[in-house]
Amino acid sequence: MDNFKKILGMDLFNLFTNPMWLAYAIVFPLVLVLVMGFLTSASYGSTVTSYDYYGIAMMIYIIFNAATFSANGFMEERVKNPNMRLVYSPVKPFFIHFSKVLATFVFCSVTFTLVGAVLYLVVGVNYGGGYFGLIYLLMLLAIFFFSALGVMVCCVLRSENSTNQLLSIILTLFGVLGGLFFPLDGFGKAISAISWMSPAKWIFSACMQIIYNRDISMYLPACGVMVMLSAAAVGISAKLFKGEDYI
């Protein structure tokens, strides 16, 4: 475990000392939610304001960035040499890729919490009141899944460029199908059914039902989906990981 702690510490240091990643994880989501909320404020009422809607929808979309952070933290050029030394050291292979997942989870959880707190204080985004703990836990489970997803795609493709290109397509598709940019209910039953293939649909629907209807019927299924997908992503990474092939 001492070796794992050292690897995790190195990965956390790389994430928290990268100014571009900090800006992308903190400044970008703040600007995105504030701008989207302001531009669409006339289209929403007083019960569900535009800031409430995008404070949830865009924050879920920002969670997707965990996949990008973990992928870049795994295969970015400046971390290849340290990872190369780890591959040929007496360290369990599982420690190498799982530490990237865990470090990204910690990094994104911290920045996500900070952004959410600012949005709550500045524009009063509704995070469920007394149900806030449930919403927050679901978001953390989602962050872990997308952290694991980025590493899994790296293990499958073994190329930073290919990984980033594929992730951009997958994450955008998840966002559109999940209704984060616009509702899909008006596009017919077929599209509505397909939208449930997106993890974002489960997260967004569960959050909105809890916040505005105090309905937790979707909560456990949504959490279960996140846990199962996370376990699958970590398992696939462990199965396919061969550091000497691409680090």
N, C-alpha and C positions, 0 to 999 in steps of 0.2 A: 504493500500500500504506500510505502514511502516513495517508491518510484512513480507511482500514479500521481501522488500529490505534487511532486516536482514537475511532472509533465503538465498537469493541470495548471499549476502556477505559471508556467511559461506561456501556456495558451491564453490564460487570462491577461497576462501582461501584454501580449501581442494585441489583444482586442482592445483593452482599455487605454493603450498608448497610441492608437492609430487615430489621428484627428479626423481623417476623412470618414471613418466608420462611425465615430462619435457624432459627427455632424449629420450623417445620414440616418442615424438611429434616433437622434433627438430633435435636431432643427427641422429636418424634412417632414416628419409626421406632424409636428406642430403647425408648420406653415400650411401643409396640405389640408388638415382639418379646418383650420381657421379660414382659409380661402374658400374651400368648398362650402363650408357652413355659411359664410357671408354671401357668396354668389347665389345660393339657393334658398336663402332665408324667406323669400316671398312665397315659396312653394310649400312651406310647412306651416302648421298651426302653432298654438301655444302649448298643447298637450305634448306633442312630439315636435320639438324644434329641429331645425336643420343641423344645429350643433349636436343635438342628441343623436340624430341618425348617423351623421358622419363621424361623431365621436366614437361610435361603436363600429360602424362599417369600415371606416378607414383605419382604425386602430387594428382591426382584424387583418386588413390588407397589409399593414405595416409588420404584423407578426410574421407574415410570409418572408420578410427579409431575413429572418433567422436562418433560412435555408441558404441564402446567399452568403451570409456572414460565416456560417460553418464551412461552406464549400471553399470560400476564399481563405479562411483560416487554416484549412486543411492542405490546399494546393497552391497557395500564393507563392510567388517566386522567392520572397524574402524568408519564408519559413521552411523552404525545402531542405536547406543544409542542416538545420537542427533536426528535422524529421529524418533525414538520411542517417544521422548519427544514432537516432533512436532505433531505427530499423536494424542496425548492426550491433546494437547493445543488448545485454541480457534483460530485455523488457518484454513483457507479454504483449503480443500484437494487439490484443483487445484494448490495452491501455492507450495505445497510440491514437486509434480512431475514436474511441469512446470519450477520451478527454476533450476532443474537439467538440463533440456534442454537448458535453456538460459545461464546458467553458462558454460556448455560445449561448446555452440556456441561461447561465448566470448573467452574462453581459446583456442579453436582450430583456431579461426579466427586470434588471435594474433600470435600463433606459426606458422600457415600456411603463414601468411604475412611475418614473419621473414625469414622462410626457402625460400620462393619465392624470396625475395630480395637478399639473399645470392647467390642463384643459378643464378640470373640475373647478379649480379656483378662479380661472379667468372667465370662462363662458358658461360655467355651471352645467357641464355635461352630466346627464343622469346615468349613474352606474348602478341603479337598482336599490339605493337606500339600504335598508336592512338586509337585502339580498346581495350586497356587494361582495361578500366573501365567496359566494357561489360563483358569481361572474368572474372574479379574480382567479379562482382555482381553475376554472375552465380555460381561461386565457393562458395560464401557466402551462397547462397540459398541451395546449396548442403550440406554444413556443417550443416546448420540448420536442414535439413531433416534427416541426419544421426544421429544427436544429438537426435532428436525426436524418431527415429527408435529404438535406444538403450533402451530408457525409455519405449517405447511401448512394446518391447519384454519382459522387466522385468515385466510389468503389466500383460502380458499374462501368462508367465511361473512361475513367483513368486519365482524364484530360480536363484542365481548368477551363479552357475555352469552350469545349463541347458541353461541359457541365453548366457553365453560366448561360449558354444559349438555350439549352434544354430547360433549365430552371425558369428562365424568363417566360418561356411558352407555357410551362406547366402552371406557374403561379398566376399568370394573367388569366388562364383558362379557369383556374379555381376561383379567382375573384369574380369573373363574369358569371359563371354558373352559380356562384354563391349569392348573387344578387347584391354584391357590395357596391356596384356602380349604379345599377338601376334594377328595379324589381322585374322578375321574369314571369310572374304569375299570369300576366296578360298575354303571354305567347302560346298558350295552349297547354293541355295536360301532358303532352309528350315532353316538351321542353321543361315543364315543371318537374316531371319525374326524373329527367336526366340531371337536373340541377342537384339532386341529392347525391350524386357521385362526387360532388365537391365537399371536402371537409369544411370549407367556409360556410356552406349552407347549414350544416349541423350546428356549427358554433353560433352563427348569426341568428338563426331561428330560435335556438335555445335562449340566447341572451335577450332577444326582444320579447319573447314570451314571459320570461322571468321579470324583466323590468316593467313592462306595461300591463301584463295580465296576472302577475304573481302566479304563473303557471310553471311548475317545475317538472312537468311530465316528460319533456324532452331532455332534461338536464343529464340524467344518468345515461341515456343512450348516447348523447353527444360526448360525455366523458369516456364512455366505453369505446366509442369509435377512435378517439384520440389515443387511448391507451393501447388498443390493438394495433393501430397503424404505427405507433412509436415502437412497439415491440417487434413488429415486422421489419421496420427500417433498421433497427439496431441489429436484429438477427441476420438480415441480408448483408449488412456491412461486415459483420464478423465472419460470415461465410466467404465473402468475396475478397476480403482485404489481403493484399499481397504488396507490402510496402515497396519492395525492390522493383516492382513493375512500373511504378509511376512517381515515386517520391525522389 
